[in-house]
């Protein structure tokens, strides 16, 4: 189960990946690749994917190394680029082509709540102000649970677990039998996360571009752009979207970014 550490003086921290350079995001991702080498795009057999994480555990540069003008990007595993070369991720294709610096805060398994918490922590801690913020909003049912572990607060990014520990079993029951079965709470939570995140940036006069794949974050929210893509190939893990699908996203977002910059 993925987890992020919460402290008041920072955005959420991924200690498992911080300051590391890997050729697989995690062991299951690499096993899936090795098992299906005959099925993957040959580009993934020619060279390893490099996952290079900064000191906070995000697959991006250090905050201190940002240009004066930059774009701040939020999202889940699609934005973190699981199974893809870094240059093939939608935000890389979109912003590199425009010569615009950016920071990628995509984090695998994260939900709308994590996007909001990181937005709040970014502004609250007076981190550099971006020229534009882009949200890739994840699937509506994703949720994290906070725990105290060894005097630290840990956000566990919840997925229903077939073999849960005792505390995860409590989460499973509530998540499956209450949160997903009666989605009123889910809808209210996502409303709060979406509009609070946007209002934080609007209070600083920072434009925001909100998008999601159709079917992931289906809401009649103001300024939410639902993106349709054609399945033209998988990433190295055969689960996530491949580089051409990321290109389709970048192409559709490009004119929207131009209007906001």
C-alpha positions in Angstrom: 0.0 0.0 0.0 1.4 3.4 -1.0 1.9 5.9 1.7 2.9 9.6 2.2 4.2 11.3 5.3 2.5 14.4 6.5 4.4 17.2 8.2 3.1 20.8 8.6 6.2 22.4 7.0 6.1 20.6 3.7 4.0 19.0 1.0 3.5 15.3 1.5 6.7 13.3 1.4 7.2 9.9 -0.2 10.0 8.4 1.9 10.1 5.2 -0.1 11.2 7.0 -3.2 13.0 10.1 -1.9 16.5 10.8 -3.3 16.4 7.5 -5.3 17.0 6.7 -9.0 15.4 3.4 -10.0 14.8 1.4 -13.1 11.4 0.3 -11.8 8.8 2.2 -9.8 8.3 -0.8 -7.6 8.8 -4.6 -7.7 5.3 -5.4 -9.0 5.7 -3.0 -11.9 9.1 -4.5 -12.9 7.8 -8.1 -12.6 4.9 -7.3 -14.8 7.3 -6.0 -17.4 9.6 -9.0 -17.3 6.7 -11.4 -17.5 5.3 -9.7 -20.6 8.4 -8.7 -22.6 7.1 -10.3 -25.8 4.0 -8.0 -25.6 5.5 -4.7 -24.7 6.5 -2.0 -27.1 10.1 -2.7 -28.3 11.2 0.8 -27.2 11.1 -0.6 -23.6 13.6 -3.4 -24.5 16.1 -0.9 -26.0 16.8 1.0 -22.7 15.6 1.0 -19.1 13.2 3.6 -17.8 14.8 5.8 -15.3 12.7 6.9 -12.3 14.6 9.8 -10.7 13.0 11.1 -7.6 13.8 14.4 -5.8 14.3 14.8 -2.0 10.6 14.7 -1.4 10.0 11.6 -3.4 8.5 13.1 -6.6 9.6 12.2 -10.1 10.7 15.7 -10.9 13.4 18.3 -10.2 14.0 20.0 -6.8 11.8 22.9 -5.9 14.9 25.1 -5.5 15.9 24.4 -9.1 12.8 25.8 -10.7 12.9 28.7 -13.1 11.3 31.9 -11.9 8.3 31.2 -14.1 7.0 27.6 -14.0 3.9 25.5 -14.1 2.8 23.3 -11.1 1.3 19.9 -12.1 -0.8 17.6 -9.9 -2.1 14.1 -10.6 -1.9 10.4 -10.0 0.2 7.6 -11.6 -0.6 8.8 -15.1 1.0 12.1 -14.3 3.9 10.5 -12.4 4.4 8.4 -15.6 4.4 4.8 -14.3 5.7 2.6 -17.1 6.7 5.6 -19.3 9.9 7.5 -20.0 9.8 10.9 -18.3 9.9 12.7 -21.6 6.7 10.8 -22.7 4.5 11.9 -19.8 1.7 14.2 -20.9 2.9 17.2 -18.9 6.5 16.7 -20.3 5.2 16.6 -23.9 2.9 19.5 -23.3 5.3 21.9 -21.5 8.7 21.0 -22.9 7.3 21.7 -26.4 6.5 25.3 -25.1 9.8 25.8 -23.4 8.1 26.2 -20.0 9.6 24.8 -16.8 7.4 22.8 -14.5 7.2 20.7 -11.3 5.5 17.4 -11.5 3.7 16.4 -8.2 2.0 13.4 -9.7 1.9 10.5 -7.2 0.7 6.9 -7.9 -2.5 5.7 -6.2 -3.3 9.2 -5.0 -6.8 10.6 -5.1 -8.5 14.0 -5.2 -7.8 14.4 -1.4 -4.1 14.2 -1.9 -4.2 16.9 -4.7 -6.0 19.2 -2.3 -3.7 18.6 0.6 -0.6 19.2 -1.4 -2.1 22.4 -2.8 -2.9 23.6 0.7 0.6 22.7 1.9 2.3 24.4 -1.0 0.5 27.7 -0.4 0.5 27.5 3.4 4.3 27.0 3.4 5.0 29.9 1.0 6.6 27.8 -1.7 7.3 29.5 -5.1 4.2 30.8 -6.8 3.6 29.2 -10.2 2.5 30.9 -13.4 -0.2 28.2 -13.9 -1.5 25.2 -12.1 -2.7 22.0 -13.9 -4.7 19.3 -12.2 -5.2 15.8 -13.6 -8.0 14.8 -11.3 -7.9 11.0 -10.4 -10.7 8.5 -10.1 -13.5 9.7 -7.8 -13.4 6.8 -5.4 -9.8 7.1 -4.4 -9.2 8.1 -0.8 -6.4 8.2 1.8 -6.6 7.3 5.5 -4.3 9.0 8.1 -2.5 7.1 10.9 -0.1 7.9 13.6 3.0 5.7 13.3 6.0 6.2 15.5 5.1 9.8 16.2 4.5 10.6 12.6 1.3 11.1 10.6 1.2 8.7 7.6 -1.4 9.0 4.8 -2.1 5.6 3.4 -3.4 5.7 -0.2 -6.2 3.2 0.1 -6.9 0.4 -2.3 -9.2 -2.5 -1.2 -6.8 -5.2 0.1 -7.6 -8.9 -0.2 -5.3 -9.6 2.7 -5.7 -6.7 5.0 -4.0 -6.0 8.3 -6.4 -5.3 11.2 -6.4 -1.6 10.7 -6.7 -2.0 6.9 -9.6 -4.3 7.4 -11.5 -1.5 9.2 -10.7 0.8 6.2 -11.8 -1.9 3.8 -15.2 -2.4 5.4 -16.0 1.3 5.5 -14.6 2.0 2.1 -16.5 -0.8 0.3 -19.7 -1.0 2.3 -20.2 2.7 3.0 -18.1 5.0 0.9 -18.5 3.2 -2.4 -21.9 1.7 -1.9 -23.5 5.0 -0.8 -21.5 7.6 -2.8 -23.0 10.7 -1.3 -20.0 11.2 1.0 -17.7 10.6 -2.0 -19.4 13.3 -4.0 -19.3 15.8 -1.2 -15.6 15.1 -0.5 -14.7 15.5 -4.2 -16.7 18.7 -4.3 -14.8 20.1 -1.4 -11.4 19.0 -2.7 -12.0 20.3 -6.2 -13.3 23.8 -5.3 -11.1 24.4 -2.3 -8.0 23.6 -4.4 -9.2 25.9 -7.1 -10.2 28.7 -4.7 -6.8 28.6 -3.0 -5.1 29.4 -6.3 -7.8 31.9 -7.4 -7.2 33.8 -4.2 -3.6 34.4 -5.5 -4.8 35.2 -9.0 -3.1 32.0 -10.4 -5.0 30.5 -13.3 -5.9 26.8 -13.0 -6.5 24.2 -15.7 -8.6 21.2 -14.5 -8.9 18.0 -16.5 -9.6 14.3 -16.2 -10.1 11.4 -18.4 -13.8 10.7 -19.1 -14.9 8.1 -16.7 -12.4 8.9 -14.0 -13.7 12.1 -12.4 -17.2 12.5 -13.9 -18.6 15.7 -12.3 -20.5 18.7 -13.6 -17.8 21.0 -12.1 -17.1 24.4 -13.4 -14.1 24.5 -15.7 -13.5 20.7 -15.6 -12.3 19.5 -19.0 -13.0 15.8 -19.7 -10.5 14.3 -22.2 -11.3 11.5 -24.6 -8.3 9.4 -25.9 -8.0 6.5 -28.3 -6.2 3.5 -26.9 -3.1 3.4 -29.1 -0.8 1.4 -26.9 0.2 0.6 -23.3 3.2 1.7 -21.2 5.9 -0.8 -20.2 3.7 -2.3 -17.4 0.9 -2.9 -19.9 -1.5 -1.3 -17.5 -0.9 2.4 -17.9 -1.4 4.5 -21.0 1.6 4.6 -23.4 3.3 7.6 -24.9 0.9 8.2 -27.8 -2.0 8.4 -25.5 -0.1 11.0 -23.4 0.5 12.8 -26.7 -3.2 12.9 -27.3 -3.8 14.5 -23.9 -1.0 17.0 -24.5 -2.4 18.0 -27.9 -5.9 18.6 -26.4 -4.6 20.6 -23.5 -2.2 22.7 -25.5 -4.6 25.4 -26.7 -6.2 25.6 -23.3 -2.8 26.2 -21.7 -2.1 28.9 -24.4 -5.2 30.8 -23.4 -4.2 30.8 -19.7 -0.6 31.8 -20.0 
